[in-house]
């Protein structure tokens, strides 16, 4: 899905919404976030720049054509004459204006593998940049999921708290009625009123958490902060079978963009070693020149008229002694290659740990949901029975308070477990490179 959505980056601008209220599925939130992300736009620009660099280096092995043109005004000098008899003979008249047009074609023949290495460096660097872009897109996708489901949790928490406030208010009314009938004490009423105050404070906190979570989601997907988001996606219990963790690690090694980018950078370092070794090789090029000049210096005697001449040559250059500059540069490149290989090993270790941890966390969250669901069922039944007994004077006030608190906690734990399961799945998906 990432690959399909990020294609919008090149042509999509920032999305603006006139309405203040917006219904969003998790998929739509991701799409909008990818389109609006300034950091992702910046990452895409790096991809375009790296592609342009590849185009530039691909021209290094091609022939180059240069054109030079000059005009010179010379001071007056005596004409060149020779005397063979009584009368001097003028060989070359004085020429005051010089015109020259020169075209030079140069074709590299052998550069000690410098050009081919530069092409590989640009190609692998561009490949690494593309994988960096994918990594950024996946990271943003996970952050959007995290913000979306945290808003979901805040909303569900508020629903549970609102329900609890309603229950405690009913309890308060029942306690006051029982007090009027002489079946309860003032202390019983005060305890319920304290519980109601706590529930109302919790309700205020829940309202604030919803607002803060909505601001966070609006910010990360690039919507106006005032936008009221209505969540259109709900959490479905995960029923999928888990693959063996070794298979997940193997998949991560094949698909994680960070690892693919690092592999490309290892190849960059290898090509850089080869390029630095090019100083030990001669540089050979084929050179051709075409001159159109007035006067043409190759023609004697000089004449004040345009003449064309050409030449072709093989040029060879070789550094005999440079105080081992090439050796030192090669040692630096080899050390950089060692560092990159070490970084690759560290990254693989980190990915193995990350996948394993998220695999275990995902399994744990599924187990917690089952336990939490049973806990809610038991707490609801306990509250129902205790409430009926309390109304009949068969249960203590403290028993009903305990039942209300237990039901509240059970529902909050279930909501937390459902959200954690969704986020754990998102983290595992990110860890294996999906």
PEDA-V136665 format. One record per residue. N is the residue number from 1. PSI is psi in degrees with one decimal (999 if undefined). OMEGA is omega in whole degrees, -180 to 180 (* if undefined). NEAR is the number of other C-alpha atoms within 8 Angstrom. Layout:
n = {N;N}
psi = {PSI;PSI}
omega = {OMEGA;OMEGA}
near = {NEAR;NEAR}
This chain:
n = {1;2;3;4;5;6;7;8;9;10;11;12;13;14;15;16;17;18;19;20;21;22;23;24;25;26;27;28;29;30;31;32;33;34;35;36;37;38;39;40;41;42;43;44;45;46;47;48;49;50;51;52;53;54;55;56;57;58;59;60;61;62;63;64;65;66;67;68;69;70;71;72;73;74;75;76;77;78;79;80;81;82;83;84;85;86;87;88;89;90;91;92;93;94;95;96;97;98;99;100;101;102;103;104;105;106;107;108;109;110;111;112;113;114;115;116;117;118;119;120;121;122;123;124;125;126;127;128;129;130;131;132;133;134;135;136;137;138;139;140;141;142;143;144;145;146;147;148;149;150;151;152;153;154;155;156;157;158;159;160;161;162;163;164;165;166;167;168;169;170;171;172;173;174;175;176;177;178;179;180;181;182;183;184;185;186;187;188;189;190;191;192;193;194;195;196;197;198;199;200;201;202;203;204;205;206;207;208;209;210;211;212;213;214;215;216;217;218;219;220;221;222;223;224;225;226;227;228;229;230;231;232;233;234;235;236;237;238;239;240;241;242;243;244;245;246;247;248;249;250;251;252;253;254;255;256;257;258;259;260;261;262;263;264;265;266;267;268;269;270;271;272;273;274;275;276;277;278;279;280;281;282;283;284;285;286;287;288;289;290;291;292;293;294;295;296;297;298;299;300;301;302;303;304;305;306;307;308;309;310;311;312;313;314;315;316;317;318;319;320;321;322;323;324;325;326;327;328;329;330;331;332;333;334;335;336;337;338;339;340;341;342;343;344;345;346;347;348;349;350;351;352;353;354;355;356;357;358;359;360;361;362;363;364;365;366;367;368;369;370;371;372;373;374;375;376;377;378;379;380;381;382;383;384;385;386;387;388;389;390;391;392;393;394;395;396;397;398;399;400;401;402;403;404;405;406;407;408;409;410;411;412;413;414;415;416;417;418;419;420;421;422;423;424;425;426;427;428;429;430;431;432;433;434}
psi = {-36.2;-49.1;-36.5;-41.2;-37.7;-14.8;-22.9;-16.5;-39.5;-34.6;-8.0;135.9;-172.0;128.8;131.6;146.9;128.7;-31.0;153.3;-14.3;132.9;127.6;127.7;130.2;166.2;-36.5;-42.3;-38.2;-41.9;-44.1;-46.2;-43.1;-41.4;-35.7;-37.7;-11.7;119.2;-37.3;-35.6;-34.8;-42.0;-41.3;-38.5;-35.8;-36.1;-37.2;-45.1;-40.2;-40.6;-35.9;-39.3;-35.8;-38.4;-44.8;-38.5;-48.4;-26.7;-14.4;-9.9;-33.4;-1.3;156.6;144.3;147.3;122.5;143.3;125.5;138.3;134.7;153.1;132.6;140.0;120.0;150.8;160.1;136.0;160.3;141.2;151.4;121.7;152.3;150.0;113.3;-8.6;-153.1;-18.6;121.1;144.8;125.0;113.7;-44.8;119.2;164.0;129.8;124.0;-22.7;125.4;130.6;137.2;129.0;124.5;126.5;129.1;126.9;129.0;128.3;113.6;133.8;-45.2;127.4;19.3;29.5;16.1;-45.4;-46.4;-35.5;-40.8;-38.5;-41.9;-41.0;-46.0;-42.1;-47.9;-32.2;-40.9;-39.4;-43.1;-40.3;-38.9;-40.9;-33.9;-40.8;-44.1;-39.8;-44.8;-39.8;-42.0;-38.8;-44.0;-41.1;-44.5;-42.5;-36.5;-44.8;-43.5;-45.5;-39.2;-49.6;-24.6;-35.6;-41.7;-45.5;-42.4;-41.1;-44.1;-38.9;-43.6;-39.7;-44.2;-43.4;-41.5;-42.4;-40.9;-40.4;-42.4;-41.5;-43.8;-35.1;-42.7;-40.6;-42.2;-43.5;-43.0;-40.7;-39.8;-38.7;-42.2;-35.0;-40.7;-28.6;-1.0;17.1;1.0;161.8;162.7;-35.2;-37.2;-43.3;-41.7;-39.7;-41.2;-36.9;-38.0;-43.4;-39.1;-41.0;-44.3;-42.0;-38.9;-36.9;-42.9;-35.4;-41.5;-43.8;-39.4;-40.9;-43.6;-40.3;-36.8;-44.7;-44.6;-41.2;-36.9;-39.5;-42.6;-44.3;-44.7;-42.0;-44.2;-27.1;2.8;27.4;157.6;138.6;-21.9;-6.7;128.1;116.9;131.3;118.1;124.5;-5.9;146.4;162.0;128.8;134.1;133.6;130.1;2.8;150.2;138.8;134.7;161.0;141.6;-32.3;-36.1;-36.3;-40.4;-42.5;-42.8;-40.6;-40.9;-27.4;-25.0;-19.1;120.5;-32.8;-40.6;-39.8;-38.0;-42.0;-38.7;-41.0;-36.9;-28.8;-42.9;-34.3;-45.2;-38.7;-44.6;-32.3;-35.4;-47.8;-41.0;-39.7;-26.5;-11.8;-21.1;-17.5;-3.4;152.7;156.7;123.5;136.3;151.3;128.0;132.8;135.9;141.6;123.5;132.4;103.5;158.5;103.9;159.7;119.5;-18.7;-10.1;127.0;135.8;157.1;140.8;142.3;68.5;157.7;131.8;146.7;144.5;162.6;163.5;151.2;138.0;159.5;121.8;130.9;132.4;143.3;127.4;111.4;-45.3;120.9;25.5;38.2;31.2;-43.5;-41.3;-43.9;-42.5;-37.6;-40.3;-40.9;-44.2;-39.7;-37.9;-39.2;-37.8;-42.1;-43.5;-41.4;-40.0;-39.7;-41.0;-36.1;-45.4;-42.7;-40.0;-41.3;-41.5;-43.1;-40.2;-40.2;-45.6;-44.2;-45.9;-44.9;-45.4;-46.3;-29.4;-47.3;-39.9;-39.6;-44.1;-39.9;-41.7;-35.8;-42.1;-37.7;-35.1;-45.1;-43.7;-41.6;-37.3;-42.4;-38.6;-39.8;-44.7;-44.4;-40.6;-37.9;-42.7;-40.5;-41.9;-42.1;-47.6;-45.5;-39.2;-42.9;-43.3;-40.0;-41.9;-26.1;0.3;19.5;-3.8;149.0;156.5;-40.6;-32.0;-42.9;-38.3;-45.4;-40.1;-40.2;-44.1;-41.3;-40.4;-42.5;-50.0;-39.3;-42.7;-38.2;-39.9;-40.8;-45.4;-45.2;-41.9;-40.4;-44.9;-42.8;-35.5;-42.8;-43.8;-35.6;-39.9;-39.2;-40.8;-40.4;-41.3;-43.2;-38.3;-33.4;-0.2;13.1;999}
omega = {-179;-176;-179;-176;-176;176;179;-173;-176;-174;-175;172;179;-180;177;-178;179;-177;179;-178;-173;175;-175;165;178;179;180;178;179;-179;180;-180;179;179;-173;-173;177;179;178;174;178;178;178;177;176;177;180;179;180;176;178;177;176;178;179;-177;178;179;-175;-179;-179;178;177;-180;179;179;178;178;-180;172;180;173;-176;176;-178;175;178;178;180;-179;171;-179;178;-178;180;-176;177;179;179;-179;-177;-180;176;179;-174;-179;177;177;179;173;-176;175;-178;175;180;180;176;177;179;-178;-178;180;179;-177;-180;178;178;178;178;179;179;-179;-178;176;177;178;178;180;178;178;175;178;178;178;179;179;179;178;178;179;178;-180;177;177;-180;179;-179;-176;173;173;177;180;-180;180;-180;176;180;178;180;-180;177;178;179;177;178;179;-178;176;178;178;179;179;179;-180;179;177;179;177;179;180;-179;-179;177;-179;176;179;178;180;-180;179;179;178;175;178;179;178;177;-180;180;174;177;178;177;178;-179;178;180;179;176;-179;-180;179;178;175;-180;179;178;-178;-175;179;173;176;174;-176;-179;-178;176;-177;173;-178;-178;178;177;-179;175;179;180;179;-175;177;-178;175;176;-175;178;177;178;177;178;178;179;178;-178;-170;-177;-178;178;-179;177;177;179;177;177;-180;172;178;175;180;178;179;179;175;179;-179;179;176;-177;179;178;-178;174;177;-176;180;173;-175;175;-180;173;-179;174;-168;177;-5;177;-173;179;-177;179;-2;-179;178;-179;-180;-179;175;178;176;179;175;177;-178;171;-178;178;176;-178;178;-178;-177;179;180;176;177;-180;179;179;179;178;177;177;-180;179;177;177;177;178;178;-179;177;177;178;177;178;178;180;178;178;180;179;178;179;-178;-180;-179;180;-178;174;180;179;179;178;-179;-178;177;179;-180;-180;180;180;-178;178;177;179;178;179;-180;-180;178;180;178;179;-180;-178;-178;180;178;179;-178;179;179;-180;-178;179;180;176;180;178;179;177;178;-180;178;179;180;179;178;-178;-180;180;177;178;179;178;178;-178;179;179;179;177;179;-180;178;177;178;179;179;178;178;-178;-179;175;177;*}
near = {4;8;7;7;10;10;8;9;13;7;6;8;7;7;9;6;7;4;6;8;8;9;8;12;9;11;7;8;12;12;9;11;14;15;13;12;11;6;6;12;10;8;11;11;8;9;12;8;8;12;9;8;10;12;8;8;11;9;7;7;8;8;8;8;8;7;8;8;8;8;8;7;7;8;5;7;5;5;9;9;9;8;8;7;5;5;6;9;8;9;9;10;9;9;9;8;9;13;11;13;11;11;11;12;11;11;11;11;8;9;12;12;10;11;11;7;12;12;11;10;13;13;9;12;12;13;10;14;12;10;12;12;12;11;11;10;12;10;9;10;11;11;9;14;12;9;12;11;11;10;12;10;11;12;10;9;11;12;8;11;13;9;8;11;12;8;9;13;9;8;9;12;8;9;13;10;8;10;12;8;7;7;8;12;8;7;6;11;13;8;8;13;9;8;10;12;8;8;12;9;8;9;12;8;8;13;9;8;9;12;8;8;12;11;10;9;12;12;10;12;14;12;11;9;7;6;11;8;9;8;10;8;7;5;7;4;6;6;4;4;4;4;6;6;9;6;8;11;13;8;10;13;11;7;11;13;11;9;12;12;14;12;10;12;12;11;10;13;14;10;12;12;12;11;13;12;12;12;9;8;9;12;11;12;12;12;12;11;11;11;12;12;14;13;13;15;7;5;8;6;6;10;12;7;7;9;9;9;9;8;7;8;7;8;8;8;7;7;8;4;5;7;4;7;7;12;8;8;9;11;8;8;12;11;8;9;12;8;8;12;9;8;9;11;8;8;9;10;8;8;12;9;8;9;15;10;8;12;10;8;9;12;8;8;13;11;8;9;11;8;8;13;9;8;9;12;8;8;12;9;8;9;12;8;8;12;10;8;10;12;9;7;8;7;12;8;9;7;9;13;10;8;12;12;8;9;12;11;8;12;11;10;9;12;11;9;12;12;13;9;12;10;11;12;9;10;10;12;9;11;13;14;10;7}
